[in-house]
Every structure is written in structure tokens, then in C-alpha cells.
Amino acid sequence: LGSSAPTAREGQPPGRHPAAAIVCGMAEFLSGIAAGAGGLRKTETTVTRRVVQADGTLVYVKTKETLTEGGFTATGPALQASPTCRQAAAPAHLVEDLLGGASSRVPQVFSVAEARWVDEAQLGGEAAQAAPMSLFRLVQYNVWFVEEQFVERAAGLLGILGATAPHCAMLQEVTAPLLELLKADLFIQKHYRLSDRSGATLAPYGVLLLVHRSVRMRHFTLHPMPTAMARRFLSAELLLGKEGGGCTSLVVGTAHLESMDYNAKMRLAQVDAIYGKSGAVPVDSAFIFAGDTNMSKPGEEEALPADIVDAFDVVGSSLPAGGATCGPHRLDRVWLRSGGGLWLRAGSLSILGRELTPRPSDHDGLLCEIALEVCADFGFDAVSC
């Protein structure tokens, strides 16, 4: 990895911080979903949606809706929102994120001089040169939003991040209280940029990227996706140096795709929103995706874009239980796509957190190492430079 490689925590214990209460829950999916020979039967359920008022107030509104193959359809007027499900004076950038499309987000770093997290641009100074890199290390983790043993589980997650020191950590189901623990940890403060410092993108939970400060980057971007569960795609554009000067771009990103077996079509629509011709990531870009795909339905992967390479298919054959990361299912994936003069090849894949008590999450984490090779003349059909 060279001099720019992240190093593991130097005996630093995980930071601790009082955990605030997790804000209102996500959509309430009740009983009554059943699949038959004709597909899903119509089922009425209560759905909670985020609504931004004209004054910037964020309200969680409950409605009675009917679930069919086509998705949710309102069947009655909005129910009264609970006073506990209202956040007054939502920040302007939160309103922008919820109402607008893709939102560019400035990397957040810890300023020792100010003893707080700030926009990276505020630190000033000349940007570091993009260094060549031959191996990229990432951690993928759905960290589970529940409050049960929250501080102990968070300490386990922080220990994993300190021990593995990834170039990028891709997290799902992150809550505002967990963000506060991450921000308070000395190892994170010293070595990482965050995609969010206020929790604006994490109500009631969301996705978060941590990018090592040794890696040069431009910005984070939060992209909308088709969803009934407030799911979004978060990406970062990294800059890697080339021998002899110049640099090439690598996009990394994460998402928590729609859950439930009956949402297979929605998941594929979300994948298309990321990978498609008019998707969030240019089709000719080198791209690493890691996230909770929620894909467990037989044959679901067959409809994925042909240029996706699942790291498990390359180096995951020795993983226990067929690489399952949540119960019997392999929900968490690392997908690679070479392009833009950069060839990506999975080097190793391992399970994280299973040996800890308590386990950091109801999911296992993944540690993936990816070989990077810059090619002078690159084609999508190439297997070597």
C-alpha cells in the first residue's frame, strides 16, 4: 500500500458518547402480505412517510395504503401525525436533501485546532497529490439501527474499524446517535472524512461513508432512488495517481436496497438508478459498490447488469455458510466494475464481527481487498493491461 496506506489503531480504545434516542421508526410493515399463484394479494397497511413542510419542519405522516404488485397506493386521508414524530426547524440542507435530487456533500473532517468537525475546505492548505494505489481495502457493514446494547455494539464496530483501517467504510442503518459515537472516536477523528457530521441524512437512519484522509477525493453525492422506504444511494469520487503523473477516478458507493421479498422489482429499479445509462454513476467509470442489497429471492441476481462482478464469485468460495451475512442469506455484497482506465480485481473477502459478544449487528460485516491496476489502453472486454 505504500506510505499512504492507513494504519491500524495504535492502542486507542473506542470513543464513547451518550447515545441520544433514535428518532421515529421507518415504515410500519404489518402482517397480511401473502404470495399466491397470482402474485401478491391486495393488502392494506400503515405506512409512515417523511414530509417536509413549507416552513422547513420535518413531519412523519402515517397513511393507510394498499400494497399491490405496483407498489403502495393511498386508500384514505393522512392520519394524525404523532407529536413525537415531528422535528421542528429542520436544517436547510436536510430540506434540500429530501426535496431535491442528487445533493453534493462536502467531506467533513475533524479540526484539532477548533476541536470540532468542519468542512474539509475550511482547513485550507494545498491539496495533497493523488498517490498511486495498488490495493484498496473496504469494510461493508449494515450496523443495525436498534437501541439494544447500542453502546457495546458500537464499541465493537469501532474496534473493527480500528483493526482493519479501511480506505473506505460503507455503513447502512446508521443513526444520529451512532454518528455521534463515530465522531467522538479519536481514531476516526485523526484518519477519516465523513459524509455527514450533523445527522441530516440519517433520519431516522441512513447510509454513511468514511473515506481515509490519505486518499484524495472530490466530494460525496447523495442520489435519489425509486423507493417506498426512504432509501438513497451515497457515492464518493476518489482520485488515484498514475505513475508518471496525472490521476484516474474511482467511484465508491453504498446503498441499502429495498427490503422484503415482494420488493424484488423495486430493488432492480434501484440498481438501474445506480448503474443504468442515465444512472448515478457514469457507465464508463471504475466503480466499487458495497451495501446491503437485500437480495435473497431465487434468480434475482440474473437480472443484474452484465458488467457487475460480485467479489464473492471471485474469492468467496471458502467463506462459511456460503457467504451468508444475515441468517441464511447473503444480503451484503461487494460489486466491482472496471472502467475509465482502471482495472479492479477482488483479492480477498472475509467476514467481520461474528466472533464478538455482543455482535455489532444482526448482519455480519465484510472486509474486501481489491487490486487496482491503471491501464494505458483500457477496454471493457480486457482482462489484463
NUSEKOL-191381 format. One line per 8 residues: number of its first residue (from 1); for each residue z negated, y, x of C-alpha. Coordinates in nm, 2 decimals, padded with zeros to 4 digits. Layout:
# residues N
NUM) Z:Y:X  ...
//
This chain:
# residues 385
1) 00.00:00.00:00.00  -00.04:00.23:00.30  -00.26:00.53:00.33  -00.20:00.64:-00.03  -00.34:00.32:-00.18  -00.65:00.36:-00.40  -00.97:00.20:-00.26  -01.24:00.02:-00.45
9) -01.57:00.18:-00.55  -01.79:00.23:-00.25  -02.12:00.10:-00.39  -02.11:00.36:-00.67  -02.28:00.25:-00.99  -02.11:00.33:-01.31  -02.20:00.67:-01.46  -02.40:00.67:-01.78
17) -02.39:00.92:-02.06  -02.55:00.93:-02.40  -02.30:00.79:-02.65  -02.22:01.01:-02.95  -02.14:00.85:-03.28  -01.79:00.73:-03.33  -01.61:00.94:-03.58  -01.48:00.79:-03.91
25) -01.32:00.45:-03.92  -00.95:00.36:-03.93  -00.75:00.23:-04.22  -00.95:00.01:-04.45  -00.75:-00.31:-04.50  -00.92:-00.51:-04.77  -00.87:-00.86:-04.89  -00.58:-00.97:-05.11
33) -00.30:-01.00:-04.85  -00.12:-01.32:-04.90  00.22:-01.46:-04.79  00.42:-01.68:-05.01  00.76:-01.83:-05.03  00.89:-01.49:-05.15  00.71:-01.29:-04.88  00.41:-01.06:-04.94
41) 00.29:-01.01:-05.30  00.21:-00.65:-05.40  -00.15:-00.57:-05.32  -00.35:-00.26:-05.39  -00.58:-00.15:-05.12  -00.76:00.16:-05.00  -00.60:00.35:-04.70  -00.76:00.62:-04.50
49) -00.52:00.88:-04.35  -00.57:01.18:-04.13  -00.46:01.51:-04.29  -00.46:01.85:-04.12  -00.53:02.14:-04.35  -00.37:02.48:-04.31  -00.69:02.62:-04.15  -00.68:02.35:-03.89
57) -00.95:02.14:-04.05  -00.90:01.77:-04.00  -00.98:01.56:-04.31  -00.98:01.18:-04.36  -00.84:01.13:-04.71  -00.87:00.80:-04.90  -00.59:00.69:-05.13  -00.52:00.39:-05.35
65) -00.19:00.24:-05.22  00.02:-00.07:-05.28  00.13:-00.28:-04.99  00.47:-00.45:-05.01  00.74:-00.56:-04.76  00.84:-00.19:-04.74  00.50:-00.07:-04.64  00.24:00.14:-04.82
73) 00.32:00.33:-05.14  00.07:00.56:-05.31  -00.03:00.44:-05.66  -00.27:00.71:-05.75  -00.42:01.05:-05.66  -00.61:01.10:-05.34  -00.97:01.00:-05.37  -01.25:01.24:-05.28
81) -01.29:01.26:-04.90  -01.64:01.19:-04.78  -01.82:01.49:-04.62  -01.89:01.27:-04.32  -01.52:01.23:-04.27  -01.44:01.59:-04.22  -01.41:01.77:-03.88  -01.42:02.15:-03.92
89) -01.22:02.37:-03.68  -01.01:02.11:-03.52  -00.87:02.23:-03.18  -00.53:02.38:-03.19  -00.39:02.11:-02.96  -00.52:01.84:-03.19  -00.34:02.01:-03.48  -00.02:02.02:-03.27
97) -00.05:01.65:-03.18  -00.09:01.55:-03.54  00.17:01.77:-03.70  00.43:01.79:-03.42  00.64:01.54:-03.24  00.61:01.45:-02.87  00.34:01.66:-02.71  00.33:01.72:-02.33
105) -00.02:01.70:-02.19  -00.13:01.84:-01.86  -00.31:01.60:-01.63  -00.69:01.65:-01.63  -00.88:01.63:-01.30  -01.24:01.69:-01.20  -01.31:02.01:-01.02  -01.61:01.97:-00.78
113) -01.64:02.35:-00.74  -01.67:02.40:-01.12  -01.84:02.07:-01.19  -01.61:02.00:-01.49  -01.28:01.86:-01.59  -00.99:02.11:-01.58  -00.61:02.12:-01.59  -00.48:01.99:-01.26
121) -00.27:02.31:-01.22  -00.59:02.52:-01.21  -00.69:02.36:-00.88  -00.39:02.53:-00.71  -00.26:02.43:-00.37  00.07:02.28:-00.28  00.17:01.96:-00.45  00.14:01.65:-00.23
129) 00.47:01.49:-00.12  00.57:01.18:-00.32  00.48:00.89:-00.10  00.69:00.57:-00.08  00.52:00.28:-00.25  00.60:-00.09:-00.23  00.32:-00.23:-00.46  00.20:-00.08:-00.79
137) -00.13:-00.21:-00.94  -00.23:-00.16:-01.30  -00.51:-00.25:-01.54  -00.44:-00.31:-01.91  -00.74:-00.31:-02.15  -00.80:-00.29:-02.52  -01.16:-00.17:-02.48  -01.27:-00.22:-02.85
145) -01.39:00.07:-03.05  -01.71:-00.08:-03.19  -02.06:00.05:-03.11  -02.22:-00.29:-03.05  -02.36:-00.30:-02.69  -02.15:00.01:-02.62  -02.32:00.13:-02.30  -02.34:-00.21:-02.15
153) -01.98:-00.29:-02.22  -01.87:00.04:-02.09  -02.06:-00.02:-01.77  -01.86:-00.35:-01.73  -01.53:-00.17:-01.78  -01.63:00.10:-01.52  -01.72:-00.18:-01.28  -01.38:-00.34:-01.32
161) -01.20:-00.01:-01.26  -01.41:00.05:-00.95  -01.35:-00.30:-00.82  -00.97:-00.31:-00.88  -00.89:00.06:-00.82  -00.56:00.05:-01.00  -00.29:00.31:-00.96  -00.29:00.33:-01.34
169) -00.53:00.21:-01.61  -00.38:00.18:-01.96  -00.65:00.17:-02.23  -00.64:00.13:-02.61  -00.91:00.18:-02.88  -01.07:00.45:-02.66  -01.33:00.66:-02.85  -01.46:01.00:-02.77
177) -01.80:00.85:-02.65  -01.62:00.62:-02.41  -01.42:00.91:-02.28  -01.75:01.09:-02.20  -01.87:00.79:-02.00  -01.54:00.78:-01.81  -01.56:01.15:-01.73  -01.92:01.12:-01.61
185) -01.85:00.84:-01.37  -01.84:00.96:-01.01  -01.56:00.71:-00.90  -01.34:00.83:-01.19  -01.41:01.19:-01.11  -01.31:01.15:-00.75  -01.00:00.94:-00.78  -00.83:00.98:-01.13
193) -00.65:01.21:-01.36  -00.70:01.16:-01.73  -00.45:01.22:-02.02  -00.72:01.37:-02.23  -01.05:01.55:-02.15  -01.16:01.67:-02.49  -01.10:01.36:-02.71  -00.84:01.55:-02.91
201) -00.61:01.24:-02.91  -00.89:00.99:-02.98  -00.99:01.05:-03.34  -01.11:00.80:-03.45  -00.98:00.61:-03.15  -00.66:00.61:-02.94  -00.48:00.54:-02.61  -00.57:00.68:-02.27
209) -00.41:00.68:-01.93  -00.58:00.71:-01.60  -00.35:00.78:-01.30  -00.48:00.77:-00.94  -00.47:01.11:-00.77  -00.29:00.95:-00.47  00.02:00.91:-00.69  00.23:01.22:-00.76
217) 00.31:01.28:-01.12  00.46:01.54:-01.35  00.29:01.51:-01.69  00.17:01.29:-01.97  00.35:01.28:-02.30  00.22:01.17:-02.64  00.50:01.04:-02.86  00.50:00.97:-03.24
225) 00.59:00.63:-03.37  00.65:00.49:-03.72  00.30:00.38:-03.82  00.06:00.34:-04.11  -00.23:00.32:-03.86  -00.21:00.65:-03.66  -00.06:00.47:-03.36  00.12:00.66:-03.09
233) 00.29:00.60:-02.75  00.15:00.77:-02.44  00.35:00.79:-02.12  00.33:00.94:-01.77  00.62:01.02:-01.53  00.53:00.93:-01.18  00.72:01.04:-00.86  00.77:00.79:-00.58
241) 00.90:00.89:-00.24  01.21:00.74:-00.08  01.24:00.66:00.29  01.43:00.95:00.45  01.32:01.20:00.18  01.36:01.26:-00.19  01.20:01.07:-00.47  01.26:00.85:-00.77
249) 01.09:00.85:-01.11  00.88:00.57:-01.26  00.77:00.59:-01.62  00.45:00.41:-01.72  00.32:00.40:-02.07  00.09:00.24:-02.32  00.06:00.19:-02.70  -00.15:-00.01:-02.95
257) 00.12:-00.16:-03.17  00.05:-00.21:-03.54  -00.19:-00.50:-03.62  -00.17:-00.77:-03.88  00.09:-01.05:-03.91  00.27:-00.88:-04.20  00.35:-00.58:-03.98  00.59:-00.76:-03.75
265) 00.88:-00.53:-03.87  00.67:-00.22:-03.80  00.59:-00.34:-03.45  00.96:-00.39:-03.38  01.03:-00.04:-03.51  00.76:00.09:-03.28  00.92:-00.09:-02.98  01.25:00.06:-03.08
273) 01.09:00.41:-03.09  00.99:00.35:-02.72  01.29:00.15:-02.58  01.58:00.24:-02.81  01.88:00.46:-02.74  01.70:00.75:-02.89  01.35:00.63:-02.79  01.08:00.80:-02.60
281) 01.18:00.65:-02.26  01.54:00.71:-02.13  01.73:00.38:-02.13  01.82:00.41:-01.76  01.46:00.48:-01.64  01.24:00.24:-01.45  00.96:00.17:-01.69  00.63:-00.02:-01.70
289) 00.47:-00.08:-02.04  00.12:-00.23:-02.08  -00.06:-00.24:-02.40  -00.19:-00.44:-02.70  00.13:-00.55:-02.87  -00.04:-00.74:-03.15  00.25:-00.99:-03.13  00.14:-01.33:-03.24
297) 00.39:-01.43:-03.51  00.63:-01.71:-03.40  00.96:-01.58:-03.28  00.86:-01.22:-03.28  00.95:-01.17:-02.91  01.30:-01.29:-02.98  01.40:-00.95:-03.13  01.27:-00.76:-02.82
305) 01.53:-00.56:-02.61  01.71:-00.79:-02.36  01.61:-00.57:-02.06  01.24:-00.63:-02.11  01.09:-00.86:-01.85  00.74:-00.99:-01.95  00.53:-01.02:-01.64  00.37:-01.34:-01.79
313) 00.71:-01.51:-01.79  00.74:-01.45:-01.41  00.39:-01.50:-01.27  00.16:-01.60:-01.56  00.21:-01.98:-01.58  -00.12:-02.05:-01.41  -00.33:-01.84:-01.65  -00.58:-02.03:-01.86
321) -00.51:-02.09:-02.24  -00.15:-01.99:-02.20  -00.25:-01.63:-02.11  -00.44:-01.57:-02.43  -00.62:-01.24:-02.43  -00.78:-01.22:-02.77  -00.88:-01.55:-02.93  -00.59:-01.79:-02.91
329) -00.33:-01.51:-02.90  -00.15:-01.34:-02.60  -00.17:-00.99:-02.76  -00.19:-00.79:-02.44  00.14:-00.77:-02.24  00.29:-00.61:-01.93  00.66:-00.54:-01.97  00.89:-00.43:-01.69
337) 01.23:-00.27:-01.69  01.42:-00.18:-01.37  01.64:00.12:-01.36  01.71:00.46:-01.20  01.74:00.31:-00.85  01.41:00.13:-00.87  01.37:-00.25:-00.89  01.05:-00.38:-01.05
345) 00.93:-00.74:-00.99  00.60:-00.89:-01.11  00.39:-01.01:-00.82  00.07:-01.13:-00.98  -00.11:-01.13:-01.31  -00.48:-01.21:-01.37  -00.74:-01.20:-01.65  -01.02:-00.95:-01.63
353) -01.37:-00.93:-01.78  -01.41:-01.28:-01.91  -01.69:-01.37:-01.68  -01.91:-01.06:-01.77  -02.20:-01.06:-02.00  -02.16:-00.89:-02.23  -01.78:-00.89:-02.21  -01.64:-00.54:-02.21
361) -01.43:-00.61:-02.52  -01.31:-00.86:-02.77  -00.99:-00.86:-02.56  -00.96:-00.97:-02.20  -00.81:-00.72:-01.96  -00.51:-00.78:-01.73  -00.46:-00.69:-01.37  -00.10:-00.68:-01.27
369) 00.06:-00.61:-00.93  00.42:-00.51:-00.93  00.66:-00.50:-00.63  00.87:-00.18:-00.61  01.19:-00.15:-00.42  01.42:00.15:-00.41  01.78:00.06:-00.42  02.06:00.28:-00.29
377) 02.32:00.15:-00.54  02.14:00.00:-00.84  02.29:-00.18:-01.14  02.11:-00.33:-01.43  02.25:-00.67:-01.35  02.13:-00.65:-00.99  01.86:-00.89:-00.88  01.83:-00.75:-00.53
385) 01.94:-00.45:-00.34
//
